[in-house]
Amino acid sequence: MCGRYSVARPDEDVAREFDVKVVADESPGPSWNVAPTQSARVVLERLPSKRGAEDAEGVQRMLRTARWGLVPSWAKDLKVGNRLINARSETITEKPAFKAAAARRRCLVPADGYYEWQNTEQGKVPYFLHRDDELLAFAGLYELWPDPDRDEDDPDRWLWSYTILTHPAPDALGHVHDRSPVLVPPGGLRDGWLNPELTDPAKVRELLAAMPEPGLQPRRVSNAVNSPKNNTPDLVAPVSD
């Protein structure tokens, strides 16, 4: 699974890495310990709305802030998102909570790496999984939820939220945890994953099947990461066994 991750790059670096054309809303800033229900940046593409479509510039890749924990549009309240921080990639085109987003609202979640806890006889040991200094892209889904307590013309009525996809961990990482985030490499797979005009569930499954093994490096880190209240650069620093 993926229950905590780090992304400390400024918007400029993320926009350049993902070829972003529009930087929307305010950045939550760097975080070395992003936790569920917190806000972070996601990369997505949107089709022009039907209203004013004649003036639209077509599909644009944008960087937005969203809440971690998917809140489907039909949810009665946003607490649903607390249980939907991850989605199993094997079933996203079938599960009611994910299938609409899998067809039309896919995103990439920028990250420097993520944390996982290995079960040992001495207790759970945290690791930071990363790839040198490379900015990673987790496959994600996003949703927009209308807050029933806000007026229809309130600009803050719509909550953007997201979930991170997981799949069985490759042998190189399986000793830490049996599942890991789906990583999307640069190039055509990222373009395909973000393409809002690709709506066929079979094509979505083909994209997921084409994702290569992540090739990440596990690094043991301090137990300080256990608390989401801790959020400093030293959380990703290695510690001795």
TARA-V494212 format. One record per residue. N is the residue number from 1. RES is the residue in one letter. SS is DSSP state (H for helix, E for strand, C for the rest). PSI is psi in degrees with one decimal (none if undefined). OMEGA is omega in degrees with one decimal (none if undefined). Layout:
N|RES|SS|PSI|OMEGA  N|RES|SS|PSI|OMEGA
//
This chain:
1|M|C|-178.2|174.9  2|C|C|107.7|-177.0  3|G|C|-2.3|178.9  4|R|E|139.0|177.4  5|Y|E|174.4|-177.5  6|S|E|136.4|170.9  7|V|E|106.0|-173.6  8|A|C|6.6|-178.2  9|R|C|145.2|174.5  10|P|C|161.3|-179.2  11|D|H|-36.2|-177.5  12|E|H|-42.4|179.9  13|D|H|-42.6|-179.4  14|V|H|-43.7|-179.6  15|A|H|-39.2|179.5  16|R|H|-42.9|-178.7  17|E|H|-38.0|-174.1  18|F|C|9.5|177.9  19|D|C|45.7|-179.4  20|V|C|136.5|179.5  21|K|C|-28.5|-177.2  22|V|E|123.9|174.4  23|V|E|109.2|-173.7  24|A|C|149.1|177.6  25|D|C|-176.5|-171.8  26|E|C|140.3|177.4  27|S|C|140.4|175.1  28|P|C|-7.2|178.9  29|G|C|174.7|-177.6  30|P|C|147.0|175.7  31|S|E|130.9|176.6  32|W|E|8.1|-177.3  33|N|E|60.8|178.9  34|V|E|128.0|-177.2  35|A|E|158.2|177.7  36|P|C|144.0|-177.7  37|T|C|-8.7|174.6  38|Q|C|166.9|-179.6  39|S|E|144.9|178.7  40|A|E|172.0|-178.9  41|R|E|143.2|172.2  42|V|E|154.5|177.4  43|V|E|132.6|-178.7  44|L|E|168.5|174.7  45|E|E|138.5|-179.1  46|R|E|139.0|171.2  47|L|C|148.9|177.2  48|P|C|143.5|176.4  49|S|C|154.5|-179.3  50|K|C|-34.2|179.3  51|R|C|121.0|179.3  52|G|C|21.8|-176.4  53|A|H|-26.7|-178.2  54|E|H|-20.6|179.2  55|D|H|-3.1|-176.8  56|A|C|154.6|-178.5  57|E|C|12.7|-178.1  58|G|C|-171.2|-178.4  59|V|C|130.9|177.2  60|Q|E|139.1|177.4  61|R|E|126.9|-175.0  62|M|E|159.0|175.8  63|L|E|122.4|-176.9  64|R|E|161.4|172.6  65|T|E|135.1|-179.8  66|A|E|162.1|-179.5  67|R|E|132.7|-179.2  68|W|E|117.2|-177.0  69|G|C|101.5|-170.8  70|L|C|129.4|176.2  71|V|C|100.0|179.4  72|P|C|154.8|-176.5  73|S|C|-25.2|-178.1  74|W|C|-1.0|-177.2  75|A|C|144.3|179.7  76|K|C|-31.2|175.5  77|D|C|167.8|-173.1  78|L|H|-5.8|178.4  79|K|H|-21.6|176.9  80|V|H|-37.3|-177.6  81|G|H|-23.6|179.9  82|N|H|-24.7|-178.6  83|R|H|-6.1|-172.8  84|L|C|46.0|178.0  85|I|C|-26.0|177.5  86|N|E|154.5|175.2  87|A|E|131.2|177.1  88|R|E|121.2|-176.4  89|S|H|-26.1|-177.4  90|E|H|-21.8|-172.0  91|T|H|10.3|-174.3  92|I|C|-25.3|-179.8  93|T|C|0.2|-177.7  94|E|C|-36.1|-175.2  95|K|C|133.1|-177.6  96|P|C|-34.4|-176.8  97|A|C|-20.7|-171.7  98|F|C|-21.6|-166.7  99|K|H|-34.0|178.1  100|A|H|-43.7|178.6  101|A|H|-35.9|179.0  102|A|H|-32.1|-178.9  103|A|H|-31.5|-169.8  104|R|H|-15.3|-172.8  105|R|C|72.4|177.3  106|R|E|148.9|-178.8  107|C|E|172.4|172.6  108|L|E|139.8|-179.8  109|V|E|106.8|179.7  110|P|E|141.4|-179.8  111|A|E|146.3|171.9  112|D|C|-23.0|180.0  113|G|E|176.9|179.8  114|Y|E|163.2|-178.7  115|Y|E|143.8|173.6  116|E|E|151.5|-176.4  117|W|E|123.5|179.5  118|Q|E|132.1|176.6  119|N|E|124.1|177.9  120|T|E|172.6|178.3  121|E|C|-22.8|179.4  122|Q|C|1.1|-177.9  123|G|E|-170.1|-178.3  124|K|E|131.0|-177.9  125|V|E|124.3|-178.4  126|P|E|141.6|174.8  127|Y|E|149.5|172.2  128|F|E|120.3|-177.4  129|L|E|124.7|-170.7  130|H|E|180.0|176.0  131|R|C|90.9|-177.7  132|D|C|-127.2|179.6  133|D|C|21.0|-175.1  134|E|C|138.5|173.8  135|L|C|122.1|-175.7  136|L|E|164.9|175.8  137|A|E|110.5|173.6  138|F|E|140.2|172.3  139|A|E|133.4|-179.1  140|G|E|171.9|172.6  141|L|E|149.2|177.8  142|Y|E|159.6|178.9  143|E|E|160.3|172.2  144|L|E|126.0|-176.6  145|W|E|126.3|178.7  146|P|E|118.0|179.9  147|D|C|115.8|-176.6  148|P|C|-15.2|-179.5  149|D|C|-0.5|-179.5  150|R|C|150.2|178.5  151|D|C|155.0|-177.9  152|E|C|-28.4|-179.4  153|D|C|6.7|177.7  154|D|C|122.8|-178.7  155|P|C|-18.4|179.3  156|D|C|13.4|-176.6  157|R|C|-34.9|-173.7  158|W|E|121.0|176.8  159|L|E|125.1|173.2  160|W|E|132.2|-179.8  161|S|E|163.6|-177.7  162|Y|E|161.6|173.9  163|T|E|155.7|179.8  164|I|E|130.2|-179.5  165|L|E|143.7|176.5  166|T|E|161.3|174.9  167|H|E|171.0|179.6  168|P|E|133.8|-178.1  169|A|C|140.5|175.1  170|P|C|164.2|-176.4  171|D|H|-35.5|-176.8  172|A|H|-23.1|-178.8  173|L|H|-10.9|-174.3  174|G|H|-22.8|179.8  175|H|C|-20.3|178.2  176|V|C|-49.9|177.4  177|H|C|152.8|-174.6  178|D|C|-7.9|175.9  179|R|E|154.1|-179.6  180|S|E|160.9|178.3  181|P|E|151.1|173.2  182|V|C|118.4|178.7  183|L|E|134.3|-178.6  184|V|C|117.2|-177.7  185|P|C|161.1|177.6  186|P|C|154.9|176.0  187|G|C|-146.4|-172.3  188|G|H|-33.2|-179.1  189|L|H|-36.3|175.8  190|R|H|-43.7|179.1  191|D|H|-44.0|179.7  192|G|H|-41.0|-178.3  193|W|H|-37.2|-178.0  194|L|H|-16.6|-173.2  195|N|C|108.7|-178.0  196|P|C|-10.6|178.3  197|E|C|-7.7|174.9  198|L|C|104.4|-173.4  199|T|C|-3.3|-178.6  200|D|C|119.3|180.0  201|P|H|-35.8|179.4  202|A|H|-38.4|178.4  203|K|H|-35.7|176.7  204|V|H|-43.4|178.4  205|R|H|-35.6|177.1  206|E|H|-41.1|177.4  207|L|H|-45.8|-179.7  208|L|H|-38.7|-180.0  209|A|H|-24.1|-178.1  210|A|C|-7.4|-178.4  211|M|C|127.7|-179.9  212|P|C|167.2|175.5  213|E|C|144.7|-171.8  214|P|C|-31.7|-179.2  215|G|C|45.0|-178.4  216|L|C|160.5|179.8  217|Q|E|120.7|177.2  218|P|E|135.1|179.7  219|R|E|124.2|178.3  220|R|E|135.8|-178.3  221|V|C|176.7|-175.0  222|S|C|150.8|174.9  223|N|H|-7.7|179.2  224|A|H|-25.2|-179.6  225|V|H|-15.4|-178.9  226|N|H|-31.2|-179.0  227|S|C|124.3|177.6  228|P|C|-11.3|176.3  229|K|C|-23.9|178.5  230|N|C|128.9|-176.1  231|N|C|77.2|-178.8  232|T|C|158.4|-176.1  233|P|H|-26.2|-176.8  234|D|H|-8.7|178.3  235|L|H|-28.9|-177.7  236|V|H|0.2|-178.8  237|A|C|143.9|179.7  238|P|C|148.9|172.2  239|V|C|155.8|-179.8  240|S|C|152.7|179.0  241|D|C|none|none
//
